[in-house]
Amino acid sequence: MNPNGCHHCGINQRDHMQRWTKPAGWHQWTPPTDAQILARMRARRTARLTAPKPKYHATTGWDPAPDGESADPYCADCATPACFRWSRIQARLNHHRWGAPYRTKHSLNATAGGGGWGGDDTNLPF
């Protein structure tokens, strides 16, 4: 809620026009009191400090294979190997690690081969 929202309903002045609420009925935007502004600011700060940590889906976990020889990567944030966001991040990191050119449709960032989706090099590791 916006600290400077309406005294009765908390909606911004620009979006308010005329609203109806049960305690106030039909009303126009009324400026909040100083006590309301302070209480709303404290409530927003408390909500921000107690909110759960956001999941960026950038943490890689390794699921060991039963034979102990290899491990399969997965998204450790949502604990699934089919996480789209994690696979996008991992693909971009792999491009940096391997020094491979980006395959892009944008002509300014195209790989060798005259633009488009990239060159004809089929020996890339992906």
C-alpha positions in Angstrom: 0.0 0.0 0.0 1.2 3.4 -0.9 2.0 5.5 2.2 0.6 8.6 0.6 -2.6 6.8 -0.6 -6.1 7.9 0.2 -7.0 8.3 3.9 -10.0 5.9 3.5 -8.8 3.2 1.0 -5.1 3.7 0.4 -5.3 4.1 -3.4 -3.0 6.6 -5.1 -4.4 10.0 -5.8 -3.9 9.7 -9.6 -5.8 6.4 -9.8 -8.5 7.3 -7.3 -11.2 9.4 -8.9 -14.3 8.5 -6.8 -14.4 5.2 -4.9 -16.7 3.4 -2.6 -15.7 1.7 0.7 -17.9 0.3 3.3 -16.8 2.7 6.2 -16.6 5.9 4.1 -19.1 5.2 1.3 -18.6 7.2 -1.9 -15.6 9.5 -1.5 -13.0 11.4 -3.3 -9.3 11.2 -2.6 -8.5 12.4 0.9 -4.9 13.0 2.1 -3.7 10.6 4.8 -2.8 11.7 8.2 0.8 11.8 9.4 0.1 8.8 11.7 -1.3 6.8 8.7 1.7 7.6 6.6 4.1 6.5 9.4 2.1 3.3 10.0 2.0 2.4 6.3 5.7 3.0 6.0 6.5 0.8 9.0 4.2 -1.9 7.6 6.0 -1.8 4.2 9.4 -2.0 5.9 8.3 -4.9 8.1 6.9 -6.8 5.1 10.1 -6.2 3.1 12.3 -7.4 6.0 10.2 -10.5 6.7 9.6 -11.5 3.0 11.2 -14.8 2.0 14.4 -14.7 0.0 13.7 -14.5 -3.7 14.5 -17.5 -5.8 16.7 -16.6 -8.8 17.0 -20.2 -10.1 20.7 -19.8 -10.5 22.0 -22.3 -8.0 23.1 -25.6 -9.5 22.8 -28.8 -7.4 24.3 -32.1 -8.4 22.3 -35.3 -8.1 24.8 -38.2 -7.8 24.3 -41.2 -10.0 23.9 -44.6 -8.3 27.2 -45.8 -9.7 29.1 -42.9 -8.2 30.8 -42.1 -11.5 28.8 -39.1 -12.6 26.3 -36.5 -11.4 23.3 -34.8 -13.0 22.8 -31.1 -12.6 19.5 -29.6 -11.5 18.1 -26.4 -10.2 18.7 -26.3 -6.5 16.3 -23.5 -6.0 13.2 -25.3 -7.1 14.7 -28.8 -6.9 13.8 -29.9 -10.5 15.9 -30.7 -13.6 13.3 -29.2 -15.9 13.5 -25.6 -14.6 13.4 -23.3 -17.7 15.0 -20.2 -15.9 17.9 -22.3 -14.6 18.6 -23.9 -17.9 18.7 -20.5 -19.6 21.2 -19.2 -17.0 23.3 -22.4 -17.3 23.4 -22.2 -21.1 24.6 -18.6 -20.9 27.3 -19.5 -18.4 28.4 -22.4 -20.6 28.8 -20.1 -23.5 31.2 -18.0 -21.4 33.1 -21.0 -20.1 33.6 -22.5 -23.5 34.2 -19.2 -25.3 31.6 -20.1 -27.8 29.8 -17.4 -29.8 26.3 -16.6 -29.0 23.7 -17.8 -31.4 21.3 -15.0 -31.9 18.9 -13.7 -34.4 20.1 -10.1 -34.0 22.4 -9.0 -36.8 24.7 -6.9 -34.6 25.4 -9.9 -32.3 25.5 -12.6 -35.0 28.1 -15.3 -35.2 30.3 -15.8 -38.3 28.4 -16.8 -41.4 26.6 -13.6 -42.4 24.0 -13.0 -39.7 20.8 -15.0 -39.0 20.9 -17.7 -36.4 24.6 -18.3 -36.7 27.1 -20.1 -38.8 27.2 -23.7 -40.0 29.6 -25.0 -37.4 28.1 -28.2 -36.2 31.0 -29.1 -33.9 29.8 -26.8 -31.1 29.4 -28.7 -27.7 25.7 -27.8 -27.5 
